[in-house]
C-alpha cells in the first residue's frame, strides 16, 4: 500500500477522476497512477493473484523494465483476419476517452496487456491441446484493475476502473483501496519437484514423424512451391503435482535476462516463456524490431562458443533464412514509413542455451500507428511463418499437424498513447495444473536436413524442459 501521504493522494485523485467521469453522462475508463513502494512488481502480482483472476507479467531484466497486472476491468477481444485492426481501434478509443490522473514512470494511464493466437481464428477444435488452450481466444487485450510498473524511473501503481453517472464512486474507490491493501510482497518461489514421482515427457508426435514432415516440406520447397516454412513440434510434460508459473517465471528471468520474460494467466492456465525475439517496439513514430533466424547451440567453453558463432555467421543456409526474414520486415514497414533502415550484417544474439543471427531494423512512421497495429502488420514474420506466407500457410497446415494456440503469436502491452512492445511468443509453455505443453519450431529451407532440424528443436526446448521435468 502507498505510504499514508501517498494513500491520501490516491484517494483524492480517484475521487476527482470518478467525479469527472460521472459528469460525462456515459461510462468512461478511469485511470489513476501514483508512486508505489514495490521492490518487485512481478513477485507481488504472483503472490497476490486470486483464484480465477487473470494476470500478466512482463520483464526484460537487462533493461530494468517490469510490468505486472491483476484483474480485468474490461477486455477487448476479436477474431478473424481483421482482429488486430479491431482490437487496436477499440483499445485506442477506450484509452483516448479515459479520465487520467497522476503521474508514472515510463507511462501513465491505461496499459493494455495480453496477446494474440498465431492463427486468425485462434486455437482449433479437436486437437490434443484444445482443453489447455480453451481460455485463450484469437485476440485478447485486457485492461487490468491494478497494474504495477518499475523501471529506472521508479515504481508506480495504476488503478483502472469504469466510472459513469450511475456508478457508486465511494464503493469503487474503496474497493480499489482494499484490493491494494491486500497486495502481498514476497520473494518468488523456487521450483519444487514432486519428491517421489518423476514427470512423464511425451512428444505429441514422434521424432520420426516430425522428421518426415520436415522432409516433405523440403521436397515442396525444392519443387518451387514456397521459399521457406517454419514447422513446430509439441512436447507434453505431465507432473505428479501442479506446475507453478511463479517458480517457472522466476527461473526464466534469472537464466534469460536478455529475453522478454512473459506470463499471461487466464485464471485457468498460464502461457509463459522467455522469448529472444522482439516483434515490435513503438515509441511515438519510432519503430524498432529485429529479424531473427538461424540458430546454433552454446558451449561452456568460450573458444568453442565463439567458434560455433562464427560457423553460424558463415552458414549460407542460416544466412539465407535470415535474409528472408529481414527482407519481409523491411518491405512491410516501408509501406507506412518515411524511412526504414536494417543493419548491413546480422549480429550474434546469445541467450543461455542457444545463439541466433539477428538483424536490428528501425523505422520512422509516416503517420502515427499503435503498437497493436504494427504487431498485426508484421505478424507472422518468416521467422515463425514462411515465405511467401499465403502459400506457406497452406504447407504448414498440411504438414505441421499441430495447433499452435498462442505459441509464436504476439504477446505484450500497449499504453494509452499507443506506445508499447510485443515479442514473438517463443521458448514458451502452456501450463495448466499438472500438464505443460512446450513448443519449439525451426525454419525449413531447400537445404534443410530433417535430423539437424529435429536436433535444433531439442536445443530450443532446452530453455523450459529442464525447469518442468
C-alpha positions as CSV (number, residue, x, y, z in Angstrom):
1,X,0.0,0.0,0.0
2,X,1.3,3.5,-0.6
3,X,2.6,5.4,2.4
4,X,-0.1,7.4,4.3
5,X,0.6,10.6,2.3
6,X,0.5,8.5,-0.9
7,X,-2.8,6.9,0.1
8,X,-4.4,10.2,0.8
9,X,-3.2,11.5,-2.6
10,X,-4.6,8.3,-4.3
11,X,-7.9,8.8,-2.6
12,X,-8.1,12.5,-3.8
13,X,-7.1,11.6,-7.4
14,X,-9.6,8.7,-7.5
15,X,-12.4,11.0,-6.3
16,X,-11.5,13.7,-8.8
17,X,-11.4,11.2,-11.7
18,X,-14.6,9.4,-10.8
19,X,-16.4,12.8,-10.4
20,X,-15.3,13.8,-13.9
21,X,-16.4,10.5,-15.3
22,X,-19.8,10.9,-13.7
23,X,-20.2,14.3,-15.3
24,X,-19.7,12.9,-18.8
25,X,-23.0,11.2,-18.9
26,X,-21.6,7.8,-20.1
27,X,-19.4,5.0,-18.9
28,X,-15.8,6.0,-19.0
29,X,-12.5,4.4,-18.2
30,X,-10.8,6.0,-15.2
31,X,-7.1,5.5,-14.7
32,X,-5.0,6.9,-11.8
33,X,-1.2,6.4,-11.4
34,X,0.8,7.1,-8.3
35,X,4.3,6.3,-7.0
36,X,4.3,3.0,-5.1
37,X,6.8,1.3,-2.9
38,X,7.3,-2.1,-4.6
39,X,10.7,-3.8,-4.9
40,X,9.4,-6.4,-7.4
41,X,6.1,-5.9,-9.2
42,X,6.3,-9.4,-10.7
43,X,6.7,-11.2,-7.4
44,X,3.9,-9.0,-5.9
45,X,1.4,-10.0,-8.7
46,X,2.3,-13.7,-8.5
47,X,1.8,-13.6,-4.7
48,X,-1.4,-11.5,-4.8
49,X,-3.4,-13.1,-7.6
50,X,-6.7,-14.6,-6.5
51,X,-8.2,-17.9,-7.7
52,X,-9.6,-17.4,-11.2
53,X,-8.2,-13.9,-11.6
54,X,-6.4,-13.0,-14.9
55,X,-2.9,-11.7,-14.5
56,X,0.0,-10.6,-16.7
57,X,3.8,-10.3,-16.1
58,X,6.4,-8.8,-18.4
59,X,10.1,-8.3,-17.7
60,X,13.3,-7.8,-19.6
61,X,15.9,-7.8,-16.7
62,X,18.7,-6.4,-18.8
63,X,16.5,-3.3,-19.4
64,X,15.4,-3.0,-15.8
65,X,11.8,-2.9,-17.0
66,X,8.9,-4.7,-15.3
67,X,5.1,-4.6,-15.9
68,X,2.7,-6.7,-13.9
69,X,-1.1,-6.6,-13.8
70,X,-4.0,-8.1,-11.9
71,X,-7.7,-8.4,-12.7
72,X,-9.9,-7.3,-15.6
73,X,-11.8,-4.1,-15.8
74,X,-12.7,-4.7,-19.5
75,X,-11.4,-7.0,-22.3
76,X,-11.1,-6.3,-26.0
77,X,-11.4,-9.5,-27.9
78,X,-11.7,-10.3,-31.6
79,X,-11.1,-13.0,-34.2
80,X,-10.6,-13.4,-37.9
81,X,-8.3,-11.6,-40.4
82,X,-9.2,-8.1,-39.0
83,X,-8.6,-8.9,-35.3
84,X,-5.5,-6.7,-34.9
85,X,-7.3,-3.7,-36.5
86,X,-10.4,-4.2,-34.5
87,X,-8.6,-4.6,-31.1
88,X,-6.3,-1.7,-31.8
89,X,-9.2,0.6,-32.6
90,X,-11.2,-0.4,-29.6
91,X,-8.3,-0.1,-27.2
92,X,-7.4,3.3,-28.6
93,X,-11.0,4.5,-28.3
94,X,-11.3,3.5,-24.7
95,X,-7.9,4.9,-23.8
96,X,-8.5,8.2,-25.7
97,X,-11.7,8.7,-23.9
98,X,-10.3,7.9,-20.4
99,X,-10.1,10.2,-17.4
100,X,-6.4,10.1,-16.4
101,X,-4.9,11.4,-13.2
102,X,-1.4,11.2,-11.5
103,X,2.0,10.6,-12.9
104,X,4.0,7.5,-13.8
105,X,7.5,6.4,-14.8
106,X,7.7,5.3,-18.4
107,X,3.9,5.6,-18.9
108,X,0.8,7.0,-17.2
109,X,-2.8,5.9,-17.6
110,X,-4.3,2.7,-19.1
111,X,-1.9,-0.1,-20.0
112,X,-3.4,-2.9,-22.0
113,X,-1.9,-6.4,-21.6
114,X,-2.3,-9.7,-23.5
115,X,-1.7,-11.2,-26.9
116,X,-2.8,-12.9,-30.0
117,X,-3.0,-16.5,-31.2
118,X,-0.7,-17.4,-34.1
119,X,-3.7,-18.1,-36.4
120,X,-6.5,-15.6,-37.1
121,X,-9.2,-17.9,-35.7
122,X,-7.2,-19.0,-32.6
123,X,-6.9,-22.5,-31.2
124,X,-8.6,-25.1,-33.4
125,X,-11.1,-27.7,-32.4
126,X,-10.4,-31.4,-31.9
127,X,-6.6,-31.3,-31.1
128,X,-4.6,-32.6,-28.2
129,X,-4.1,-29.1,-26.7
130,X,-7.7,-28.0,-27.2
131,X,-8.7,-28.2,-23.5
132,X,-5.5,-26.4,-22.4
133,X,-6.0,-23.5,-24.8
134,X,-9.7,-23.2,-24.1
135,X,-9.3,-20.0,-22.1
136,X,-7.2,-18.3,-24.8
137,X,-9.0,-16.7,-27.7
138,X,-7.8,-15.5,-31.1
139,X,-7.1,-12.0,-29.6
140,X,-7.3,-10.7,-26.1
141,X,-6.1,-7.4,-24.7
142,X,-7.1,-6.7,-21.1
143,X,-7.4,-3.5,-19.1
144,X,-6.4,-4.7,-15.6
145,X,-7.8,-3.5,-12.4
146,X,-4.3,-2.9,-11.0
147,X,-1.0,-2.6,-12.8
148,X,2.4,-2.2,-11.4
149,X,5.4,-0.9,-13.3
150,X,9.0,-0.4,-12.4
151,X,12.0,1.0,-14.3
152,X,15.0,3.2,-13.7
153,X,12.4,6.0,-13.0
154,X,11.0,4.2,-10.0
155,X,7.9,2.1,-9.2
156,X,4.3,3.1,-9.8
157,X,0.9,1.7,-9.4
158,X,-2.1,2.3,-11.7
159,X,-5.7,1.8,-10.7
160,X,-8.2,1.3,-13.5
161,X,-12.0,1.2,-13.3
162,X,-15.1,2.2,-15.2
163,X,-16.9,5.3,-13.9
164,X,-20.1,7.0,-15.0
165,X,-23.2,8.8,-13.9
166,X,-24.7,5.7,-12.2
167,X,-21.5,4.5,-10.7
168,X,-21.1,4.3,-6.9
169,X,-18.0,6.4,-6.6
170,X,-17.3,5.6,-3.0
171,X,-17.7,1.9,-3.5
172,X,-15.4,1.9,-6.5
173,X,-12.7,3.8,-4.7
174,X,-13.0,1.8,-1.5
175,X,-12.9,-1.5,-3.5
176,X,-9.7,-0.4,-5.2
177,X,-8.0,0.7,-2.0
178,X,-9.0,-2.6,-0.3
179,X,-7.5,-4.6,-3.1
180,X,-4.3,-2.5,-3.0
181,X,-4.1,-3.0,0.8
182,X,-4.3,-6.8,0.2
183,X,-1.3,-6.9,-2.1
184,X,1.3,-9.3,-0.8
185,X,5.0,-8.7,-1.2
186,X,7.2,-11.8,-1.0
187,X,10.1,-13.4,-3.0
188,X,9.5,-15.6,-5.9
189,X,9.2,-19.3,-5.0
190,X,11.7,-21.9,-6.1
191,X,10.8,-24.8,-8.3
192,X,9.9,-27.7,-6.1
193,X,9.5,-31.0,-7.9
194,X,7.5,-33.9,-6.5
195,X,9.8,-35.9,-4.1
196,X,8.7,-39.3,-5.3
197,X,7.2,-39.2,-8.8
198,X,9.1,-38.1,-11.9
199,X,7.3,-36.2,-14.6
200,X,6.3,-38.0,-17.8
201,X,7.6,-36.4,-21.0
202,X,5.9,-37.2,-24.3
203,X,6.2,-35.9,-27.8
204,X,2.8,-35.1,-29.3
205,X,4.2,-36.5,-32.5
206,X,7.1,-38.9,-32.6
207,X,10.5,-37.5,-33.6
208,X,10.5,-39.7,-36.7
209,X,7.1,-38.3,-37.7
210,X,8.5,-34.8,-37.3
211,X,11.5,-35.6,-39.5
212,X,9.1,-36.9,-42.1
213,X,7.2,-33.5,-42.0
214,X,10.5,-31.6,-42.5
215,X,11.4,-33.9,-45.4
216,X,8.0,-33.3,-47.0
217,X,8.4,-29.5,-46.6
218,X,11.9,-29.6,-48.1
219,X,10.5,-31.5,-51.1
220,X,7.8,-28.9,-51.7
221,X,10.3,-26.1,-51.3
222,X,12.7,-27.7,-53.9
223,X,9.7,-28.1,-56.2
224,X,9.3,-24.3,-56.1
225,X,6.0,-24.1,-54.1
226,X,7.5,-21.8,-51.4
227,X,10.8,-20.4,-50.3
228,X,10.6,-21.2,-46.6
229,X,8.2,-22.6,-44.0
230,X,8.5,-22.9,-40.2
231,X,7.5,-26.2,-38.6
232,X,6.9,-26.5,-34.9
233,X,6.6,-29.5,-32.6
234,X,5.0,-30.0,-29.2
235,X,6.2,-31.9,-26.1
236,X,3.9,-32.5,-23.1
237,X,5.2,-32.8,-19.6
238,X,2.8,-34.4,-17.1
239,X,3.9,-33.9,-13.5
240,X,2.6,-35.5,-10.2
241,X,1.8,-32.1,-8.8
242,X,0.7,-28.8,-10.3
243,X,3.3,-26.8,-12.2
244,X,3.9,-23.4,-10.5
245,X,4.0,-20.5,-13.0
246,X,5.7,-18.2,-10.5
247,X,8.6,-20.6,-9.9
248,X,9.0,-21.2,-13.6
249,X,9.0,-17.4,-14.3
250,X,11.5,-16.8,-11.5
251,X,13.9,-19.3,-13.0
252,X,13.5,-18.0,-16.5
253,X,14.3,-14.4,-15.6
254,X,17.5,-15.5,-13.9
255,X,18.5,-17.7,-16.7
256,X,17.4,-15.5,-19.6
257,X,17.9,-11.8,-18.5
258,X,18.2,-10.5,-22.1
259,X,15.0,-12.1,-23.2
260,X,11.4,-11.0,-22.9
261,X,10.1,-12.9,-20.0
262,X,6.3,-13.1,-20.1
263,X,3.4,-14.8,-18.4
264,X,-0.2,-14.4,-19.5
265,X,-2.6,-16.0,-16.9
266,X,-6.3,-16.6,-17.6
267,X,-7.2,-18.0,-14.2
268,X,-7.4,-21.5,-15.7
269,X,-4.0,-21.7,-17.4
270,X,-0.8,-19.7,-17.9
271,X,1.2,-19.1,-21.1
272,X,4.8,-18.5,-20.0
273,X,8.1,-18.1,-21.8
274,X,11.4,-16.3,-22.4
275,X,11.5,-15.0,-25.9
276,X,14.6,-13.7,-27.6
277,X,12.6,-12.1,-30.4
278,X,11.2,-8.6,-30.4
279,X,8.3,-8.3,-32.9
280,X,7.9,-4.6,-32.5
281,X,8.6,-1.7,-30.1
282,X,6.7,1.5,-30.8
283,X,7.6,4.9,-29.2
284,X,5.8,7.8,-30.9
285,X,6.7,7.4,-34.6
286,X,9.8,5.5,-33.9
287,X,9.7,1.7,-34.5
288,X,12.3,-0.9,-33.8
289,X,12.2,-4.7,-34.4
290,X,14.7,-7.5,-35.2
291,X,14.9,-10.1,-37.9
292,X,15.8,-13.3,-36.0
293,X,16.5,-16.5,-37.8
294,X,19.3,-19.1,-37.8
295,X,20.4,-20.9,-34.6
296,X,23.1,-23.0,-33.1
297,X,23.9,-24.3,-29.7
298,X,26.0,-22.7,-26.9
299,X,29.2,-24.2,-25.3
300,X,30.6,-23.7,-21.8
301,X,34.0,-23.3,-23.4
302,X,34.3,-19.7,-24.6
303,X,36.5,-20.7,-27.5
304,X,34.1,-23.4,-28.7
305,X,31.2,-21.0,-28.2
306,X,32.8,-18.3,-30.4
307,X,33.7,-21.0,-33.0
308,X,30.0,-22.0,-33.1
309,X,29.0,-18.4,-33.6
310,X,31.4,-18.0,-36.5
311,X,30.1,-21.1,-38.1
312,X,26.6,-19.7,-37.8
313,X,27.7,-16.4,-39.4
314,X,29.3,-18.2,-42.3
315,X,26.5,-20.7,-42.8
316,X,24.9,-20.0,-46.2
317,X,21.7,-21.9,-45.1
318,X,21.2,-19.8,-42.0
319,X,22.2,-16.5,-43.6
320,X,19.7,-17.2,-46.4
321,X,17.0,-18.0,-43.9
322,X,17.8,-14.8,-42.0
323,X,17.8,-12.6,-45.1
324,X,14.3,-13.8,-46.0
325,X,13.0,-12.6,-42.6
326,X,14.7,-9.2,-42.8
327,X,13.6,-8.6,-46.4
328,X,9.9,-9.2,-45.5
329,X,10.1,-6.9,-42.4
330,X,11.7,-4.1,-44.4
331,X,9.1,-4.5,-47.1
332,X,6.2,-4.4,-44.6
333,X,7.5,-1.3,-42.8
334,X,8.4,0.5,-46.0
335,X,4.7,0.8,-46.9
336,X,3.9,3.0,-43.8
337,X,7.3,4.7,-43.0
338,X,9.3,7.7,-44.0
339,X,12.4,5.6,-43.9
340,X,13.4,2.0,-42.9
341,X,17.0,1.0,-42.0
342,X,18.3,-2.5,-41.4
343,X,21.8,-3.3,-40.3
344,X,24.1,-4.3,-43.2
345,X,25.2,-7.5,-41.4
346,X,23.5,-9.8,-38.8
347,X,24.9,-10.0,-35.3
348,X,25.1,-12.9,-32.9
349,X,22.4,-12.8,-30.2
350,X,23.4,-15.1,-27.4
351,X,21.0,-16.4,-24.7
352,X,21.6,-19.1,-22.1
353,X,21.2,-22.3,-24.2
354,X,21.3,-21.0,-27.8
355,X,22.6,-18.3,-30.1
356,X,20.9,-16.7,-33.1
357,X,21.5,-14.5,-36.1
358,X,19.7,-11.2,-35.6
359,X,19.5,-8.0,-37.7
360,X,18.1,-4.9,-36.0
361,X,15.6,-2.9,-38.1
362,X,14.5,0.7,-37.4
363,X,11.8,2.8,-39.0
364,X,10.2,6.3,-38.8
365,X,6.5,6.1,-39.3
366,X,4.8,8.5,-41.8
367,X,1.7,8.6,-39.7
368,X,1.1,7.6,-36.1
369,X,0.3,3.9,-35.6
370,X,-0.3,1.9,-32.4
371,X,1.8,-1.0,-31.2
372,X,-1.1,-3.4,-31.8
373,X,-1.5,-2.2,-35.4
374,X,2.2,-2.7,-36.0
375,X,2.2,-6.1,-34.5
376,X,-0.6,-7.1,-36.9
377,X,1.3,-5.6,-39.8
378,X,4.4,-7.7,-39.1
379,X,2.9,-11.0,-37.8
380,X,3.8,-13.6,-38.7
381,X,7.3,-12.8,-39.9
382,X,9.0,-15.6,-41.9
383,X,11.0,-16.4,-38.7
384,X,7.8,-18.1,-37.4
385,X,5.6,-18.5,-40.5
386,X,7.0,-18.8,-44.0
387,X,7.6,-17.1,-47.3
388,X,5.5,-16.3,-49.3
389,X,3.1,-16.5,-46.3
390,X,-0.1,-17.2,-48.3
391,X,1.3,-20.4,-49.8
392,X,3.5,-21.3,-46.8
393,X,0.4,-21.2,-44.6
394,X,-1.2,-24.0,-46.6
395,X,2.0,-26.1,-46.5
396,X,2.2,-25.5,-42.7
397,X,-1.4,-26.6,-42.3
398,X,-0.8,-29.8,-44.3
399,X,2.5,-31.0,-42.8
400,X,2.8,-29.4,-39.3
401,X,-0.1,-31.3,-37.7
402,X,-0.2,-29.2,-34.6
403,X,-2.4,-26.4,-33.1
404,X,-0.1,-23.6,-32.1
405,X,-2.5,-21.7,-30.0
406,X,-0.7,-18.6,-28.8
407,X,2.8,-20.1,-29.5
408,X,4.7,-17.8,-31.9
409,X,2.0,-15.2,-31.7
410,X,2.4,-11.6,-30.4
411,X,2.4,-11.1,-26.6
412,X,3.0,-7.8,-24.9
413,X,1.5,-4.5,-23.8
414,X,0.3,-1.1,-25.1
415,X,-0.3,2.1,-23.2
416,X,-2.9,4.8,-23.7
417,X,-0.9,6.7,-26.3
418,X,-0.5,3.6,-28.4
419,X,3.2,3.0,-27.5
420,X,4.2,-0.4,-26.4
421,X,6.0,-3.6,-27.3
422,X,5.3,-7.1,-28.4
423,X,7.5,-10.1,-28.5
424,X,7.1,-13.3,-30.6
425,X,6.0,-15.8,-28.0
426,X,8.8,-18.4,-28.4
427,X,10.6,-20.6,-25.9
428,X,7.2,-21.0,-24.3
429,X,4.9,-23.4,-22.5
430,X,1.2,-23.5,-21.8
431,X,0.8,-24.6,-18.2
432,X,-2.4,-25.9,-16.8
433,X,-2.4,-27.7,-13.5
434,X,-0.2,-30.8,-13.8
435,X,0.2,-30.6,-17.5
436,X,2.5,-28.4,-19.6
437,X,2.7,-28.1,-23.4
438,X,6.1,-27.0,-24.7
439,X,6.7,-25.7,-28.2
440,X,9.7,-25.2,-30.5
441,X,10.0,-24.6,-34.2
442,X,12.6,-24.4,-37.0
443,X,12.8,-22.7,-40.3
444,X,12.8,-25.2,-43.2
445,X,14.5,-24.2,-46.4
446,X,15.7,-26.1,-49.5
447,X,18.9,-27.4,-48.0
448,X,17.4,-28.3,-44.5
449,X,18.4,-31.7,-43.1
450,X,15.5,-33.3,-41.2
451,X,17.7,-34.8,-38.4
452,X,19.5,-31.5,-37.9
453,X,16.2,-29.6,-37.7
454,X,14.9,-32.1,-35.1
455,X,18.1,-31.5,-33.1
456,X,17.6,-27.8,-33.3
457,X,14.1,-28.2,-31.7
458,X,15.7,-30.1,-28.9
459,X,18.1,-27.2,-28.2
460,X,15.2,-24.8,-28.1
461,X,13.1,-27.0,-25.9
462,X,16.0,-26.9,-23.5
463,X,15.0,-23.5,-22.3
464,X,12.0,-24.8,-20.4
465,X,12.1,-28.5,-20.4
466,X,14.7,-28.8,-17.5
467,X,12.5,-26.5,-15.4
468,X,9.4,-28.6,-15.9
469,X,10.9,-32.1,-15.7
